[in-house]
């Protein structure tokens, strides 16, 4: 289940013309956060380069450290699943989910709610779980509770 969620998030593609891999690498090495994130995706998917989870994590981390919310979310997923050469670490997953959630990243907010609800990496707290589920729902325009 973890891998399905991770892959569905990471493999989502955008509908615009992307720069070449070479352009992305140049910008990533210059410290451009969105290029670092995109280079992480390139390595994670193995598009035009050999698939390399360790390189993906490296570039996601560089973007995440600069505040790129989706890269932070991906860091959380990798620590939650223990893929990409990082050890499975629930507390570290929570740390990254929170960074992205605090920026309004709905999927990170949802995952933080799940973590509060099941007490993985953070003390169980249903009130906090509901708070984060509501934030995620508001960010996506969804309803937290099913209508009757």
C-alpha positions as CSV (number, residue, x, y, z in Angstrom):
1,X,0.0,0.0,0.0
2,X,2.8,2.4,0.9
3,X,4.5,1.9,-2.5
4,X,1.2,2.4,-4.4
5,X,0.7,5.7,-2.7
6,X,4.3,6.7,-3.2
7,X,4.4,5.7,-6.9
8,X,1.0,7.4,-7.7
9,X,2.3,10.7,-6.2
10,X,5.8,10.6,-7.7
11,X,4.7,9.4,-11.1
12,X,2.1,12.0,-11.7
13,X,3.2,14.0,-14.8
14,X,2.5,17.6,-15.7
15,X,1.0,18.6,-19.0
16,X,3.6,21.1,-20.2
17,X,6.8,20.9,-22.2
18,X,9.6,20.1,-19.8
19,X,13.1,21.4,-20.3
20,X,15.7,18.8,-21.4
21,X,17.5,16.6,-18.9
22,X,20.7,18.6,-19.6
23,X,19.0,21.9,-18.9
24,X,17.4,20.5,-15.7
25,X,20.8,19.2,-14.5
26,X,22.5,22.5,-15.1
27,X,19.7,24.4,-13.2
28,X,19.7,21.8,-10.4
29,X,23.5,22.1,-10.0
30,X,23.0,25.9,-9.9
31,X,20.7,25.5,-6.9
32,X,17.3,26.0,-8.5
33,X,14.8,24.2,-6.2
34,X,12.2,23.2,-8.9
35,X,15.0,21.9,-11.1
36,X,16.4,19.9,-8.2
37,X,13.0,18.4,-7.6
38,X,12.5,17.6,-11.3
39,X,15.9,16.0,-11.4
40,X,14.9,13.9,-8.5
41,X,11.8,12.8,-10.5
42,X,13.9,12.0,-13.5
43,X,16.2,9.7,-11.5
44,X,13.2,8.1,-9.6
45,X,11.5,7.3,-12.9
46,X,14.7,6.5,-14.8
47,X,13.6,8.8,-17.7
48,X,16.6,9.4,-19.9
49,X,19.0,8.3,-17.2
50,X,19.4,5.0,-15.4
51,X,16.9,4.7,-12.5
52,X,18.6,5.6,-9.3
53,X,16.7,6.0,-6.1
54,X,19.7,7.3,-4.2
55,X,20.2,10.1,-6.7
56,X,16.5,10.8,-6.6
57,X,16.6,11.2,-2.8
58,X,19.7,13.4,-3.0
59,X,18.0,15.8,-5.4
60,X,14.6,15.7,-3.6
61,X,16.5,16.6,-0.4
62,X,18.3,19.5,-1.9
63,X,15.0,20.9,-3.1
64,X,13.3,20.1,0.2
65,X,16.0,21.9,2.2
66,X,15.2,25.0,0.1
67,X,11.5,24.8,1.1
68,X,10.1,23.0,-2.0
69,X,6.8,21.6,-0.5
70,X,6.4,18.7,-2.9
71,X,10.0,17.7,-2.4
72,X,9.5,17.8,1.3
73,X,6.4,15.6,0.9
74,X,8.4,13.1,-1.2
75,X,11.1,13.0,1.5
76,X,8.3,12.2,4.0
77,X,7.1,9.4,1.7
78,X,10.5,7.9,1.3
79,X,11.2,7.9,5.0
80,X,7.7,6.4,5.6
81,X,8.4,3.6,3.1
82,X,12.2,3.2,3.6
83,X,12.9,3.5,-0.1
84,X,15.6,5.3,-2.0
85,X,18.4,4.2,0.3
86,X,16.9,6.0,3.4
87,X,15.9,3.9,6.4
88,X,12.3,3.6,7.3
89,X,11.9,6.2,10.0
90,X,8.5,7.4,11.1
91,X,9.7,10.4,13.1
92,X,11.7,11.6,10.1
93,X,8.6,11.1,7.8
94,X,6.5,13.2,10.2
95,X,9.2,16.0,10.2
96,X,9.0,16.2,6.4
97,X,5.3,15.9,6.1
98,X,4.9,18.7,8.6
99,X,7.2,21.0,6.7
100,X,5.2,20.5,3.5
101,X,1.8,20.6,5.4
102,X,2.7,23.9,7.0
103,X,3.0,25.3,3.5
104,X,-0.5,24.1,2.6
105,X,0.5,20.9,0.7
106,X,-2.8,18.9,1.0
107,X,-1.3,15.4,0.6
108,X,1.2,16.2,3.3
109,X,-1.6,17.5,5.5
110,X,-3.5,14.3,5.0
111,X,-0.5,12.1,5.7
112,X,0.2,14.1,8.9
113,X,-3.4,13.5,9.9
114,X,-2.9,9.8,9.3
115,X,0.3,9.9,11.4
116,X,-1.5,11.6,14.3
117,X,-4.4,9.2,14.0
118,X,-2.3,6.0,14.2
119,X,0.5,7.4,16.4
120,X,3.3,6.5,13.9
121,X,6.3,8.8,14.5
122,X,4.3,11.1,16.7
123,X,2.1,10.6,19.8
124,X,-1.4,9.6,18.9
125,X,-3.7,12.6,19.0
126,X,-7.2,12.4,17.3
127,X,-7.9,16.1,17.7
128,X,-4.7,16.9,15.8
129,X,-5.5,14.2,13.2
130,X,-8.9,15.8,12.6
131,X,-7.3,19.3,12.4
132,X,-5.0,18.1,9.6
133,X,-7.7,16.1,7.8
134,X,-9.8,19.3,7.7
135,X,-6.9,21.4,6.4
136,X,-6.3,18.8,3.6
137,X,-10.0,18.8,2.8
138,X,-10.2,22.6,2.7
139,X,-7.1,22.7,0.4
140,X,-8.7,20.2,-2.0
141,X,-12.3,21.4,-1.8
142,X,-13.3,18.0,-0.4
143,X,-15.4,17.2,2.6
144,X,-13.8,15.4,5.6
145,X,-17.1,13.7,6.5
146,X,-19.3,11.8,4.2
147,X,-22.8,13.3,3.8
148,X,-25.8,11.2,4.8
